[in-house]
Amino acid sequence: MSSRIIRKVLFAAALIAATLPAMFCNSPSADDSGSKEPQPTSAWLNVYDTSARYVGMDVCRGCHPGIYETFIKTGMGQSFGMATRQKSAADFTPGNALVYDSVLDFYYKPYFSGDTFYIMEYRLKGRDTIHKLVQRIDYVVGSGQHTNSHIFDVNGYLYQAPITFYTQKQRWDLAPGFEKGASSRFRRTIQLECMTCHNGYPKFDAGSENHYGHVMTGIDCERCHGPGSLHVYARQNNPPVDTSKTPDYTIVNPLRLSAELQNNICQRCHLQGIAVLNDGKTFYDFRPGMKLSEVMNVFMPEYEGAQDKMIMASHVERMKKSRCYMESGELSCINCHKPHVSVKYTPRTQYLTACAGCHSGAGKTMCTESMQARNAKNDDCITCHMMRNSSIDIPHVAVTDHFIRRRPVAEGEAAKITAFLGMKCYNNPAPDAITTARGFMEFYERYAPSPGLLDSALRYIGLQASTEATQKQNRDYIRVYYLRRQYDSVTHYAAALQPAAITDAWTAYRIGEAYFQQDNAQAALPWYERAVTIWDNAPDFINKYGTCLLALNRIAEAKKVFESLLNKTPGNVSAYTNLGFIAMQEGNLTMAYDYMMKASHYDPDYEQNLINLAVLHYRQHNLDKAKAVLEHLINHHPDNERARAMLLDLSGM
């Protein structure tokens, strides 16, 4: 889908791509440094008034039922829902509802049992099923115009399932970003960046990456109009406003905003790129009527060649490449789109009329194509100048390319990316140096770990040398050297810091991990502990804290950490693996085997658990079973030298 998100397949053509462990693929995080810039103002009262609250779409419906009834049928209104038969657009007929991941050797079968949606993962050996895992699905993401993706809830932690239904092709396949061996199976976290574009604002646990108290079902009115409490109070307690004569300033009306501010609303979600939050900001902080750059800066990699390559949900980026946008100074998404009406019910003439508004009449640029050629395309501007194009982050999908060109690149023409040119911020022409550095680091960390990106990040960090910037730079230097695996440099910058002074969980974690990688678990522990204090509902951080306790031989404390982790996230493979190791060290081989089998149930290929299981079989003098486990491990992880060495030792016995 995508929290959170551009898929790394977008960048594979230009830069070396690799899959990072899930715990290292983080969303941007804010610190509490705040901003010293003057507070902006707006005539619209609900933009900067912090007392303005969101009231929910049902309240809006009470006074605007007609708009509600059309909006709820749009892609936005249908963007997120419960996993019911009515919500799903998928085909479940036998023979179609089956996906095989040929790299990881898993089959996936989606099905309903009664009114409950499940996805079954299984593996075959000959005719025998040697692995089976069934996961209940709780939510369907997507209106069904392009895709349905699937989310499940584990005690409030949200994860994406590994298969998606692609409605245009009427086929099931691996979810975007799960292809070519990159599947995280049932462990992809649904983070706030992703959720706040595919849905209304949820109740989010700020001490986590993906823990939610409540989620909405669909993008709602207030995402484009801003929080409605001031408007509701004013209309309940004051005479109505005649909006044909004057605006009702208690709530934003996007039609009355400048084209720039209109586009800022849309590009919050339709400028899909590398979002770098400003210090002190969260994904909740943008409100219609603001410039998006007040909250975040969104970068895109720029390439030479392959102008037809596009991301499915980056319509604003494509539009901003167009002469229509650059020369008009007033082109806005809502010149063509009526957000309250689904594109399925929008007449084609609406779009053509928008084109004619600038390209017909005296003194205006007219179409120069011959009438014969125009008639061959039904005299349709969109067909010629905004061709439908396949997206490179979402397979099996074609969408209208909003890069308006006189002669769009034909399919396959100039298809190769020939050079990486740099990073461009599409919602701010002049982002500061540290923000730009963070854009390079985000790009490296999420999608394309090319060392040159980190070289660029270091150069930009060094450009900002004010006292305030220097205070921020420790965090950024720690991050860039951590990504370069220069752990001695990380600990150098951490030497002047105290854990209690750090408010960013990822910074604390990175320092802890740097010490741990230098075999200094004692120095790592307070930093891991600080990370868990800031994010007390982040399973990966909790697991690492427990692992550090285990390395320090603080067994009883480590065991409590892993047991509490299982209470939070039943099925946590790392917790089962670590508890199995502890039980084996304590000589309780029966309990150790039970934990290891539970870990294998959730992930039959988890490397550390397989190593531990082979050791357990060896201790029980089951050499054939130990060999079989190691052979299985090497088959799925051929680069594991430790397993090869263990198998060689066993073969010599």
C-alpha positions, 0 to 999 in steps of 0.5 A: 500500500504503503506506509507509509508509503513509496515502494523501493522498487521505484528506485531499483533501476538507478540505485542499488536496492536492499531490504533493511530490517523492519526495525531500521526502516523508521518514519521521520520522528520529531524532537521537541526543539520547536520553531522560533519562527513567527506564528503564521495567521489566516483569515480562516479561524480553524487553521491555527486556533489550537482549540479547534477540534475534529468533530467527525463526518457524521456531524457534518452529515447532519447539515450537509446530507447531499454532499455526504451522499456523493462524497461517501462514494468517492475514492476518498470516502471509500478509502478504508473499511472493515473487512466485509464481503460488501467492502471487498472488491476481490474475486474469491473464486477457486483458481483465482484466489491463490498467490505463490511467492516463488522466492520465499516458497509460500502460498497465500489463499484469501477466503471468507469463513462465514463473515470473517476474512482470512488469509492462509499462508502455507508451504508444500513439500510434495503433496504434504503441507509442512507449514500453515499459518492463518491470519484474520483480516480486519480492514480493507484499504482502497476504494476498489478503483485500483486495489484492495490491500489488507490490514490486521490488528494484533492488540491495537498493532496494525500490520499489512498482509502480504497479498493485494487484489488488483481490481483493474486486472482482476487478479490477486498478487503479492502486495507492492514491495513484497515482490522479488524476495522482499516480503516481510510476510505478516510483519509490515507495520502500518505507521502513521504516515501511511494511515493518515493518508489512507484514512481519517485521523486515528487515535494513535499511541505516540509511544509506538510506530503502529499502535492505535486506539481507534481508527476511522473508516475512510477519509472524511470531510475535515481532511480538506476543510479542517477541524469543524468544532468552531463551525459547528458551534457558530452555526448552532449559536449564531445566524447563518452566513450568506456564503454567496456574499461572504465566506464563513470563516469558521471553516476552510472552504478550499474553493476560496483559497489561492491555487497554491493553498488548494494544492497544498491540501491535495499534496499532503497525500497526492505528493507521495515522496520522502516526507521529512517532518519539521522539528516538533511537528507530527503528521497530525499538524497540517491543516487546510489553509496552511502551507504544507512546508509549515509541517513537512518537506516532501522530496523526490529523487530526480533522474535523467531519462525515463520521463514516463516513470511515475508513482501512482500517488504522486499526481501533484509532482507530475502536475508541477512538471507541466508547462500548464502549471508553471506558466499559468501560476493558477493551475489547481487540482480542483480546476478539474476535480470535484472532490465531492463527486467520484471520478466514476460519476464525473462526466468527461466534459468536465475535464475538457471544459477545464482545458478549454478554459485556458486553450480556447478563445481570442488570444489563447493557445489553441490546439494545433493538431489536425482535425483528422487526428483530433477526431481519431481521439474523439477530440479529447485533450486528456487522451492525447496530453495526459495518457494513462500510464502504468505506475512503477510502485504499484504493479497491475495498475494504470492511472492518468499521468498528470504530467501534461505534455504536448507530446507525451512519451510513448509506451517504452520510449526513453524508458531507461533511467540514465542518471541520478540527478539529486533530490528535489523538494516539491512543496518548498523551493528552498528547504534548509540544509539539515532538512535536505540532509534528512531527505537524503538519509530517508531515501537511503534508509527506506529505499536505496542504500547507495553510499553516495546518498550518505555522502550528500547528507554529510555535506548538507549537515556541514553547511548549517553551522549556526549554534541552534543548528549545531545543537540539532546536528548531533542527532543527524550526525548520529544517524548518518554515521549509524547508517554508514555503520561507523559505530565509533563515530556514533559513540563519539557524538553520543559521548557528550549526551545523557540518555535523559536529555534525548527525546527522540527514540530513534536517536537513543536506539541508534546510540544503544545499537552502536555500543552493542555492535562494539560489544559494549552491552553495558554502555548500550543498556541505558540507551536502549532503556531510554528508547523504550521509555520514549516509545514504550509500545515499540516491540522492536525496541523492547525486544532489543532492550531484552536482548541487551539484558540477556547479553549482560546475563540478567536472565530474570529481567530479560525473561520478563521483558520477552514475556511482556512483549508476548502479551503485547504482540502474541506471535512475536517470533523474536520473543519466542526465540529468545525465551526458547534460548533462555529455557535451553540455557536453564536446562528446561529443554522441553519448554525450550522446544515448545517456544522454538516450535511456536516461533517456527509456527509464525516464521519457519525460516527465522535464522536465529530460531533455527540455529537454536533448534539445531543446538537443542537437537544436538544436545538431545543427541538427535543429530539427524534432526539437527542436520535437517534443521541446518539444511533447511536454514541454509536452503533459505539463507545460503549466506549463513556461514555459522549454519554451514560451519555447524553442519560441517562439524555434524557431518564429521561426526 
